[in-house]
Amino acid sequence: MSGDGPYGPVVNGTQIVFFEYLPNKPAAISFVALFGIATLAHLVFLFIFRAWFFIPFILGGICEIFGYFGRAQAHDTPDKAGPFILQNVLLLAGTPFLAATIYMSLRRVATALDSQHLSFISLRWLTKLYVLIDIACIVSQFIGAIIPASGEPDAITKGRTILIAGLIVQLCALSIFILTSLYLYIRTRQETGPFLDSSLVRWRRYFRTIEAVTVIMIIRSIVRVVEYLQGQGGFVISHEVFIYLFDALLMFLVMLLLLIVHPGRLVKNGTGMKWRGQTQIHEGAEDIMHLPFAHLIAGPSSTPPAQPIMFALRRIIARPMLRVATRQIHVTPRRFASADQPPNMQQLESMMNDPHIRETFEKLSRHPPAIEAMQKMGDIIKSKGLATSGPPSKMDIMKLMMDKEFRDAATKLTTEMQNAGVEINPDVFMKMMQGEK
């Protein structure tokens, strides 16, 4: 950084100041490279996670790249309007693009967790409002950054006023947004359910990341407002370190954090749909009817049930629920029949000779409410459309367990099985569903 400034052209006898110092070229090139790498990584994640709501974020990264490219050019020609306008416009306009994706991410995360209804205001309309505010900020900052280049004193004053107004609106939007995010996070923490309580889904870090990057953007906006309020010759605008410390570094940190904790990962893991009683499994999903123990008991409809509990197990596609019970008595169900073969009744009879399993069946058969709850569970599982071929994936299980109707039925079944004397450990339920030991 040099103290030989200010730099800028003389228009109509008036010195137009573009820079109070000679822009640092190595620093600008360094951030061109850093933002280039981060933007490329986000572009890859865009397709991996199919996170199309990150398109504005990538556009923001492109703005940062070319903005600092403009600063690098300004080192060689600090009195030319082209590099000044390029860096001034893009560095100001890039942030609203980044903010737009952050706003949309909150809604996607809330929808994935089925907690959007907990917000004190509709996230759907809130997201649209924030995006409109961002568009207004982009336009105002674009206009405010270009007008001063004309050299007219009135235009310079007007441009600075428009810029400050846009930055203040953006600052207010970010402040309200973080309060909304915190409120939703607190409300979601108070909710319970297999998905929210599961250690397999670290959903809290997505809220924390959104809140962290929002705080970072608030800090950046405050510094920018102070910069333009002080005006030409002010302390902030006269020292280049501020633009790299409170703009370049902070915006790169935003891109890095959302790369490490990418909201698209949560959305892609099968939770980005509304599962409140409207679950729809994709056509390639797996069918619980082809689970190992399910085929053991899912014989032809003409086969008369030997006892009530067997009929109930046939109705509920029983392997996952039976695994819950047998886990407590140290019995591991195994594949007794393949997906395309009828059940082997000799193998079934052999298994039923196991005293632990027989005792479990007898306990359940003496408790009709447990059988009814199992039948209800089976009807719900089949109504959700799980198709065929192998154990359910973790994604399918999480989707099913996000469904309120399924959770209510599971709670009822757990209670009735415990009433029948069969103890259930809910902490390992999801692992049992997948056949994990």
C-alpha positions as CSV (number, residue, x, y, z in Angstrom):
1,M,0.0,0.0,0.0
2,S,1.4,3.4,-1.0
3,G,0.7,6.9,0.4
4,D,1.3,8.6,-2.9
5,G,-2.5,8.9,-3.6
6,P,-5.1,10.0,-4.2
7,Y,-5.5,8.5,-7.7
8,G,-8.2,9.5,-10.2
9,P,-8.8,11.6,-13.3
10,V,-9.4,15.3,-13.4
11,V,-12.9,16.0,-14.9
12,N,-13.9,19.6,-15.7
13,G,-11.1,20.9,-13.5
14,T,-12.3,18.7,-10.6
15,Q,-10.1,15.9,-9.1
16,I,-12.2,12.7,-9.0
17,V,-10.7,10.4,-6.4
18,F,-11.0,6.7,-7.3
19,F,-8.4,5.5,-4.7
20,E,-6.7,7.1,-1.8
21,Y,-3.8,4.6,-2.2
22,L,-2.3,2.5,-4.9
23,P,-4.2,-0.8,-4.9
24,N,-2.2,-3.8,-3.8
25,K,-1.9,-6.2,-6.8
26,P,-0.6,-9.4,-5.1
27,A,-3.4,-9.2,-2.5
28,A,-6.0,-8.8,-5.2
29,I,-4.6,-11.7,-7.3
30,S,-4.5,-13.9,-4.2
31,F,-8.2,-13.4,-3.6
32,V,-9.0,-13.9,-7.3
33,A,-7.4,-17.4,-6.8
34,L,-9.2,-18.1,-3.5
35,F,-12.6,-17.1,-4.7
36,G,-12.0,-19.0,-7.9
37,I,-11.3,-22.2,-6.1
38,A,-14.2,-21.7,-3.7
39,T,-16.6,-20.9,-6.5
40,L,-15.5,-23.9,-8.6
41,A,-16.0,-26.2,-5.5
42,H,-19.5,-24.8,-5.0
43,L,-20.2,-25.4,-8.7
44,V,-19.2,-29.1,-8.2
45,F,-21.4,-29.3,-5.1
46,L,-24.3,-27.7,-7.0
47,F,-24.5,-30.8,-9.2
48,I,-23.5,-33.4,-6.6
49,F,-26.3,-32.2,-4.2
50,R,-28.6,-30.9,-7.0
51,A,-28.7,-27.7,-4.9
52,W,-30.1,-25.4,-7.6
53,F,-30.8,-22.7,-4.9
54,F,-27.1,-22.2,-4.8
55,I,-27.0,-20.7,-8.3
56,P,-27.1,-17.1,-6.9
57,F,-24.3,-18.1,-4.5
58,I,-22.1,-19.1,-7.4
59,L,-23.0,-15.8,-9.2
60,G,-21.9,-14.0,-6.1
61,G,-18.6,-15.9,-6.2
62,I,-18.1,-14.9,-9.8
63,C,-18.7,-11.2,-8.8
64,E,-16.0,-11.5,-6.2
65,I,-13.5,-13.0,-8.7
66,F,-13.9,-10.3,-11.2
67,G,-14.2,-7.6,-8.6
68,Y,-10.7,-8.4,-7.3
69,F,-9.5,-8.8,-10.8
70,G,-10.6,-5.2,-11.3
71,R,-8.5,-4.2,-8.3
72,A,-5.5,-6.0,-9.7
73,Q,-5.9,-4.0,-12.9
74,A,-6.4,-0.8,-11.0
75,H,-2.9,-1.2,-9.6
76,D,-1.5,-0.6,-13.1
77,T,-4.1,2.1,-14.1
78,P,-5.4,3.6,-10.8
79,D,-6.7,6.7,-12.6
80,K,-8.8,4.9,-15.2
81,A,-12.6,4.6,-14.7
82,G,-12.9,1.0,-16.1
83,P,-11.1,-1.0,-13.4
84,F,-12.5,1.2,-10.6
85,I,-16.1,0.7,-11.8
86,L,-15.5,-3.0,-12.3
87,Q,-14.2,-3.6,-8.8
88,N,-16.6,-1.1,-7.1
89,V,-19.8,-2.5,-8.7
90,L,-19.0,-6.2,-8.5
91,L,-17.7,-6.2,-4.9
92,L,-20.8,-4.4,-3.7
93,A,-23.2,-6.4,-5.9
94,G,-21.7,-9.8,-5.1
95,T,-22.8,-9.8,-1.4
96,P,-26.5,-9.7,-2.1
97,F,-26.2,-12.7,-4.3
98,L,-24.5,-14.6,-1.5
99,A,-27.2,-13.4,1.0
100,A,-30.0,-14.5,-1.3
101,T,-28.8,-18.1,-1.1
102,I,-28.4,-17.9,2.6
103,Y,-32.0,-16.8,2.9
104,M,-33.2,-19.7,0.7
105,S,-31.0,-22.2,2.6
106,L,-33.0,-21.6,5.8
107,R,-36.2,-22.5,4.2
108,R,-34.7,-25.6,2.6
109,V,-33.2,-26.8,6.0
110,A,-36.5,-26.1,7.8
111,T,-38.4,-28.1,5.1
112,A,-35.9,-31.0,5.3
113,L,-36.5,-31.1,9.1
114,D,-40.3,-30.7,8.7
115,S,-40.1,-27.6,11.0
116,Q,-41.1,-24.8,8.7
117,H,-44.4,-24.5,10.5
118,L,-42.5,-23.5,13.7
119,S,-41.5,-20.1,12.2
120,F,-43.4,-17.1,13.5
121,I,-43.8,-16.1,9.8
122,S,-44.2,-18.1,6.7
123,L,-40.8,-19.0,5.4
124,R,-42.1,-19.3,1.9
125,W,-43.2,-15.6,1.9
126,L,-40.2,-14.5,4.0
127,T,-37.8,-16.0,1.5
128,K,-39.5,-14.2,-1.4
129,L,-39.4,-11.0,0.5
130,Y,-35.7,-11.3,1.3
131,V,-34.9,-12.1,-2.3
132,L,-36.8,-9.0,-3.5
133,I,-34.9,-6.9,-1.0
134,D,-31.7,-8.4,-2.3
135,I,-32.6,-7.5,-5.9
136,A,-33.3,-3.9,-4.7
137,C,-30.0,-3.8,-2.9
138,I,-28.1,-5.1,-6.0
139,V,-29.8,-2.4,-8.2
140,S,-29.2,0.4,-5.7
141,Q,-25.5,-0.6,-5.2
142,F,-25.0,-0.9,-8.9
143,I,-26.4,2.5,-9.5
144,G,-24.7,4.1,-6.5
145,A,-21.3,2.6,-7.6
146,I,-21.5,3.9,-11.3
147,I,-22.9,7.4,-10.8
148,P,-19.8,8.9,-9.1
149,A,-17.7,8.0,-12.1
150,S,-19.3,10.9,-14.0
151,G,-17.3,13.4,-12.0
152,E,-20.3,15.6,-11.2
153,P,-20.3,16.7,-7.5
154,D,-24.1,16.3,-7.3
155,A,-23.9,12.8,-8.9
156,I,-21.2,11.8,-6.4
157,T,-23.3,12.9,-3.5
158,K,-26.4,11.2,-4.9
159,G,-24.5,8.0,-5.7
160,R,-23.1,7.8,-2.1
161,T,-26.7,8.4,-0.7
162,I,-28.1,5.6,-2.8
163,L,-25.3,3.2,-1.8
164,I,-25.7,4.0,1.9
165,A,-29.5,3.4,1.6
166,G,-28.9,0.0,-0.1
167,L,-26.4,-1.1,2.5
168,I,-28.7,-0.1,5.4
169,V,-31.6,-2.0,3.9
170,Q,-29.4,-5.0,3.5
171,L,-28.1,-4.7,7.1
172,C,-31.7,-4.5,8.4
173,A,-32.7,-7.6,6.3
174,L,-29.8,-9.6,7.6
175,S,-30.6,-8.6,11.2
176,I,-34.2,-9.6,11.0
177,F,-33.2,-12.8,9.2
178,I,-30.8,-13.9,11.9
179,L,-33.5,-13.4,14.5
180,T,-35.9,-15.5,12.4
181,S,-33.2,-18.2,12.2
182,L,-32.5,-18.2,15.9
183,Y,-36.2,-18.4,16.7
184,L,-36.7,-21.3,14.4
185,Y,-33.6,-23.1,15.7
186,I,-34.8,-22.8,19.3
187,R,-38.3,-24.0,18.4
188,T,-36.9,-26.9,16.4
189,R,-34.7,-28.0,19.4
190,Q,-37.8,-28.3,21.5
191,E,-39.3,-30.7,19.1
192,T,-38.9,-34.4,19.4
193,G,-38.9,-37.3,17.0
194,P,-36.8,-40.1,15.6
195,F,-35.3,-37.9,13.0
196,L,-34.5,-34.8,15.2
197,D,-33.3,-37.0,18.1
198,S,-31.1,-39.2,15.9
199,S,-27.4,-38.9,16.2
200,L,-27.1,-39.9,12.5
201,V,-28.4,-36.5,11.4
202,R,-26.4,-33.6,12.7
203,W,-29.0,-31.0,11.7
204,R,-28.0,-28.4,14.4
205,R,-24.8,-27.6,12.5
206,Y,-26.8,-26.3,9.5
207,F,-28.6,-23.7,11.7
208,R,-25.4,-22.7,13.3
209,T,-23.6,-22.3,10.0
210,I,-26.4,-20.2,8.6
211,E,-26.4,-18.0,11.7
212,A,-22.6,-17.7,11.6
213,V,-22.4,-16.6,8.0
214,T,-25.2,-14.2,8.6
215,V,-23.3,-12.6,11.5
216,I,-20.2,-12.3,9.2
217,M,-22.3,-10.5,6.5
218,I,-23.7,-8.2,9.1
219,I,-20.2,-7.2,10.2
220,R,-19.2,-6.6,6.6
221,S,-22.3,-4.5,6.0
222,I,-21.6,-2.4,9.1
223,V,-18.0,-1.6,8.0
224,R,-19.2,-0.7,4.5
225,V,-21.9,1.6,5.9
226,V,-19.3,3.3,8.1
227,E,-17.0,3.6,5.0
228,Y,-19.5,5.5,2.9
229,L,-20.8,7.6,5.8
230,Q,-17.3,8.9,6.4
231,G,-17.0,9.7,2.7
232,Q,-14.0,10.5,0.6
233,G,-10.9,10.9,2.8
234,G,-12.4,9.0,5.7
235,F,-10.3,6.6,7.7
236,V,-11.8,3.4,6.4
237,I,-11.8,4.2,2.7
238,S,-8.2,5.6,3.0
239,H,-6.8,2.3,4.3
240,E,-6.8,-0.7,2.0
241,V,-6.5,-3.2,4.8
242,F,-10.2,-2.7,5.7
243,I,-11.4,-4.0,2.3
244,Y,-9.3,-7.1,2.6
245,L,-10.0,-7.7,6.3
246,F,-13.7,-6.9,6.4
247,D,-14.8,-7.7,2.9
248,A,-12.5,-10.1,1.0
249,L,-11.6,-12.3,4.0
250,L,-15.1,-12.3,5.4
251,M,-16.8,-13.1,2.1
252,F,-14.3,-15.9,1.5
253,L,-15.0,-17.3,5.0
254,V,-18.8,-17.3,4.1
255,M,-18.1,-19.3,1.0
256,L,-15.8,-21.7,2.9
257,L,-18.2,-22.3,5.8
258,L,-21.1,-23.1,3.4
259,L,-18.7,-25.4,1.5
260,I,-17.9,-27.4,4.7
261,V,-21.5,-27.5,5.9
262,H,-23.4,-27.4,2.7
263,P,-27.3,-27.2,3.2
264,G,-27.7,-29.2,0.0
265,R,-26.3,-32.2,1.8
266,L,-29.2,-32.3,4.2
267,V,-31.7,-31.6,1.5
268,K,-30.3,-34.4,-0.8
269,N,-30.3,-36.9,2.0
270,G,-34.0,-37.5,1.4
271,T,-35.5,-34.9,3.7
272,G,-36.1,-32.0,1.3
273,M,-39.8,-32.9,0.9
274,K,-42.9,-32.3,2.9
275,W,-43.4,-35.5,4.8
276,R,-46.3,-34.4,6.9
277,G,-48.7,-37.2,5.9
278,Q,-47.8,-36.8,2.2
279,T,-44.8,-39.1,1.8
280,Q,-43.9,-40.1,-1.7
281,I,-41.0,-42.5,-2.3
282,H,-39.3,-42.3,-5.7
283,E,-39.8,-45.1,-8.2
284,G,-36.4,-46.6,-7.5
285,A,-37.0,-46.9,-3.8
286,E,-36.6,-50.2,-2.1
287,D,-39.5,-52.4,-0.9
288,I,-39.6,-53.5,2.7
289,M,-41.4,-56.7,1.4
290,H,-38.0,-57.9,0.2
291,L,-36.4,-57.6,3.5
292,P,-34.8,-60.9,4.7
293,F,-37.3,-61.8,7.4
294,A,-40.2,-60.3,5.6
295,H,-40.1,-63.1,3.0
296,L,-40.0,-65.6,5.7
297,I,-43.4,-64.7,6.8
298,A,-45.0,-63.2,3.7
299,G,-46.2,-66.5,2.2
300,P,-49.2,-67.0,-0.1
301,S,-52.4,-65.5,1.0
302,S,-54.0,-68.9,0.9
303,T,-51.7,-70.2,3.6
304,P,-53.7,-70.4,6.8
305,P,-51.9,-68.6,9.7
306,A,-50.8,-71.1,12.3
307,Q,-51.4,-68.6,15.1
308,P,-52.6,-65.0,15.4
309,I,-49.1,-63.5,15.9
310,M,-48.0,-65.0,12.5
311,F,-50.9,-63.5,10.8
312,A,-50.1,-60.1,12.3
313,L,-46.5,-60.4,11.3
314,R,-47.5,-61.2,7.7
315,R,-49.7,-58.1,7.7
316,I,-47.0,-55.7,8.9
317,I,-44.0,-56.8,6.8
318,A,-42.4,-57.8,10.0
319,R,-38.7,-57.9,9.7
320,P,-37.8,-54.4,10.9
321,M,-40.2,-54.5,13.9
322,L,-39.2,-58.1,14.8
323,R,-35.6,-57.0,14.8
324,V,-36.5,-54.4,17.4
325,A,-37.9,-57.1,19.6
326,T,-35.2,-59.8,19.0
327,R,-32.4,-57.3,19.5
328,Q,-33.3,-57.2,23.2
329,I,-33.0,-61.0,23.4
330,H,-29.8,-61.3,21.4
331,V,-31.3,-63.0,18.3
332,T,-30.3,-61.9,14.9
333,P,-32.7,-62.6,12.1
334,R,-31.1,-63.9,8.9
335,R,-32.1,-64.4,5.3
336,F,-34.3,-67.5,5.2
337,A,-35.6,-66.9,1.7
338,S,-34.5,-64.9,-1.3
339,A,-36.4,-62.1,-2.9
340,D,-37.9,-64.3,-5.6
341,Q,-38.6,-67.5,-3.7
342,P,-41.4,-68.5,-1.4
343,P,-40.7,-68.8,2.3
344,N,-39.1,-72.1,3.5
345,M,-41.5,-73.3,6.1
346,Q,-39.0,-75.8,7.5
347,Q,-36.6,-72.9,8.1
348,L,-39.5,-71.0,9.7
349,E,-40.3,-74.0,11.9
350,S,-36.6,-74.3,12.9
351,M,-36.4,-70.7,13.9
352,M,-39.6,-71.0,15.9
353,N,-37.9,-73.7,18.0
354,D,-35.6,-71.0,19.4
355,P,-37.0,-70.5,22.9
356,H,-36.2,-66.7,23.0
357,I,-38.1,-66.0,19.8
358,R,-40.9,-68.3,20.7
359,E,-41.2,-66.6,24.1
360,T,-41.3,-63.2,22.3
361,F,-44.1,-64.4,20.0
362,E,-46.1,-65.8,22.8
363,K,-45.9,-62.6,24.8
364,L,-47.1,-60.6,21.8
365,S,-49.8,-63.1,20.9
366,R,-51.3,-62.8,24.4
367,H,-51.6,-59.0,23.9
368,P,-54.1,-58.2,21.1
369,P,-53.4,-54.4,21.2
370,A,-49.8,-55.2,20.2
371,I,-51.1,-57.3,17.2
372,E,-53.4,-54.5,16.2
373,A,-50.6,-51.9,16.5
374,M,-48.4,-54.1,14.3
375,Q,-51.1,-54.4,11.7
376,K,-51.5,-50.7,11.7
377,M,-47.8,-50.2,11.3
378,G,-47.7,-52.5,8.4
379,D,-50.6,-50.8,6.7
380,I,-48.8,-47.4,7.0
381,I,-45.5,-48.8,5.7
382,K,-47.2,-50.2,2.6
383,S,-49.3,-47.1,2.1
384,K,-46.1,-45.1,1.8
385,G,-45.2,-47.0,-1.3
386,L,-41.9,-48.6,-0.4
387,A,-41.1,-50.7,-3.5
388,T,-39.0,-53.8,-3.8
389,S,-35.4,-55.2,-3.7
390,G,-33.3,-55.4,-0.6
391,P,-33.0,-53.7,2.8
392,P,-34.2,-50.1,2.9
393,S,-31.6,-47.4,2.6
394,K,-30.9,-44.9,5.4
395,M,-32.5,-42.3,3.2
396,D,-35.7,-44.3,2.9
397,I,-35.8,-44.9,6.7
398,M,-35.3,-41.3,7.5
399,K,-38.0,-40.3,5.1
400,L,-40.4,-42.8,6.7
401,M,-39.5,-41.7,10.2
402,M,-40.2,-38.1,9.3
403,D,-43.8,-38.9,8.6
404,K,-46.1,-38.0,11.5
405,E,-48.5,-40.8,10.9
406,F,-45.7,-43.3,11.0
407,R,-44.2,-41.8,14.2
408,D,-47.6,-41.9,16.0
409,A,-48.0,-45.6,15.0
410,A,-44.4,-46.4,16.1
411,T,-45.0,-44.8,19.4
412,K,-48.2,-46.8,19.9
413,L,-46.5,-50.0,18.8
414,T,-43.6,-49.4,21.2
415,T,-46.0,-48.8,24.1
416,E,-48.0,-51.9,23.3
417,M,-44.9,-54.1,22.9
418,Q,-43.6,-52.9,26.2
419,N,-47.0,-53.6,27.8
420,A,-46.7,-57.1,26.4
421,G,-43.4,-57.5,28.2
422,V,-41.1,-57.0,25.2
423,E,-38.6,-54.2,25.9
424,I,-37.7,-51.8,23.1
425,N,-34.6,-49.6,22.9
426,P,-35.6,-46.6,20.7
427,D,-32.0,-45.4,20.5
428,V,-31.0,-48.2,18.1
429,F,-34.2,-48.4,16.2
430,M,-32.9,-46.9,13.0
431,K,-29.8,-49.1,13.0
432,M,-32.1,-52.1,13.5
433,M,-34.3,-51.1,10.6
434,Q,-31.2,-51.4,8.4
435,G,-30.1,-54.6,9.8
436,E,-27.0,-53.3,11.6
437,K,-25.7,-55.0,14.6
